[in-house]
Amino acid sequence: MEPIKTEIVVVGSGPGGYAAAFYAADLGKKVILVEREKVLGGVCLNRGCIPSKALLHAAHSITSARESERRGITYGPPSIDLPKLRAWKESILSRLSSGVGQLAKMRGVQVMQGRGYFEDSRTLRVETDQGQQFVKYDHAIIAVGSKPAMPRDFDLGNPRVMTSTEALELEDIPENLLVIGGGYIGMELGTVYATFGSKVVLVEALDSILAGADPDLARPVVAYAKKAFKEVRLRTKVGKMSTSGKQIKVEFNADGQKKEELYDRVLVAVGRSANADDLGLENTKVSFDEKGFIHVNEKQQTTDPAIFAIGDIAGGVLLAHKASKEGRIAVEVIAGQDSAFVDVTMPAVVFTDPELAWCGLTESEAKAKGIEVAVARFPWAASGRALSFDHPEGLTKLLIEPDTERILGVGIVGYGAGELIAEGVLAVEMGATAKDLALAVHPHPTLSETIMEAAEAFYGHSTHTMVRKKV
Ligand code: NAD
């Protein structure tokens, strides 16, 4: 078969790959998007961000109904129809995935379903159901993502030991669930299962959960976990696991002590690893770091001049919006523009209960790097809107450069923090000062006022708190 010629081939159709393919087509490039799975959208859409948010929404409706008792409204205990819940979740995924397909079609992006394998620096072989197809390209963008890490000791080949992929399938609600890892996935999916009725024990090797977040911001999430989970065990490592009838026998090591317990299911959420195997990249000049992530520079260029890499496979923080941003940068560089991933403010959101979000500099990072910052806080207990939502446990915090009063970082914990952080991103990106945030009228009563009031607190005159400016 004659090879197909294209200007750009994108391998992988996640939020990095499809964003890059669409943008390249919008800039007038001829683009082929290669995806090995039958559905478009990658991990984020099909077994990551979107299904987890759907399940968290369902879980929040239960929590909200339970909490409404203190507001004088009582519901009966929830009854969960798992097939219906799964069907609702799946309907969201298929709607989004077919939407991605339609958008590709409308832009003239050719979608090729099959596994991509690099024959050399300018040729991708795609193994489709109809046989092999060769694609000759000017530039390739690798966006093949990552997969859940499964340490060998935990890999029993027993479906009761799950990664996020299986946990999101929600086959059943185990009575006893062990979650290994107190990061994003452990906390989000631990929340889902605990709300649906599992007794969740979460173990974390480090001495705090959500280790990347500032401790004052993580505190309400930790408090929630302590209440909603059966137990949170810090500084605990799982040694061995084995199948024991219909359960999993787990050996724990904490403070030099060993103990064994039985669980109905185990969720392994200890990070993710690169998807770089079997891509044929040894036939190109692409190079990798010791963990298998592809080396890229700030222009998303790999060590092969024709090949770019974006998203999880390019390492750094493993976040969908980082992948999309890198995709746009790669396309702009290919199109001859002077773009680079430099000084990009990257928000992080953990969709726990309450949500936790931050962007720019964190207080822990400032301390570790010896960066002098002023910190302004506004506790949500002083926000009318937070109280009317019945969620006063939040906190909004600004990190401010003392001389210039520029906003260097924003951290928010509380109901809807994931939405609110966007104002922080804009402030940091635009080099806004605390004065800008304090002077901008925020609508009342909203949670967004907490950002304005934190800025006012920096000047010592926040209406709803008493903070004197230190002189
Ligand atoms: P993570 O890196 O966020 O957390 C893993 C945690 O497991 C760490 O705290 C680590 O100390 C702990 N750990 C590692 N080995 C352990 C062991 N043997 N015993 C006990 N604890 C152990 O990883 P994750 O939660 O698996 O998530 C993977 C990636 O997916 C993250 O990097 C994140 O960027 C991304 N993600 C993002 C979101 C979001 O943006 N809301 C949601 C889910 C996942």
Boltz pocket constraint, residues with backbone or C-beta under 6 A from the ligand:
constraints:
  - pocket:
      binder: B
      contacts: [[A, 180], [A, 181], [A, 182], [A, 183], [A, 184], [A, 185], [A, 186], [A, 188], [A, 203], [A, 204], [A, 205], [A, 206], [A, 208], [A, 209], [A, 210], [A, 211], [A, 236], [A, 237], [A, 238], [A, 268], [A, 269], [A, 270], [A, 271], [A, 272], [A, 317], [A, 318], [A, 319], [A, 348], [A, 349], [A, 350], [A, 351]]
      max_distance: 6.0
